[in-house]
């Protein structure tokens, strides 16, 4: 079975080498870079096993993107504490949504009407909407990219429809196809980034319920999510354009 590898980062601004990846299953770290080939250099190495290839990487690569702890203990917060982040962020709140279904959406008062008719009134039924409107009216940016399958799931079609409500609150909603997200190697993770310094990773169970929120502040980890944000935002397109393509 193939490893589940996550790209942690690269110290290169050109060809992407050297770089650090992490095996999400075993926790092992994979580093690649230029091989050490000079025989006199290799002769100085100890415990170089048969089939092993020594490589050379900048010290900064390991400092910036290598793990800082043998085992990282997740820092989880309550739903109330998570909600406070939307009241206290200073500049930007950015979201990536990769799931095919969110159980919470199906409890929205307009969801069943959309399932039955393909339309819904999109009332502002939750305090969250007022919070976001207040923040964007202060000049803060709230943005998100949603991944959509082909064909879209019913939950994804509902979110495409309800994006008009987000826009009315001042959010900028964009979409990417699943194929494009896979080409970009975006992670199958749902998260918010606040002010490019704090990540709230949303963890779901097999029934698509949000079970906990993990806060990540370690700079190398936050930087990885920021790189994901930059790639997704660059290629995503406004939801109106995306939705129009689905109907043509």
Secondary structure, 3 states (H helix, E strand, C coil): CCCCEEEEEECCCCCCCCEEEEECCCCCEEEECEECCCHHHHHCCCCCCCCCCCEECCHHHHHHHCCCCCCCCCEEECHHHHHHHHHHCCCEEEEEECCCCCHHHHHCCCHHHHHHHCCCCCCCCCHHHHHHHHHHHCCCEEEEEEEECCCCCHHHHHHHHHHHHHHHCCCEEEEEEHHHHHHCCCCCCEEEEECCCEEEEEEECCCCCEEEEEEECCHHHHHHHHHHHHHHHHHCEEHHHHHHHHCC
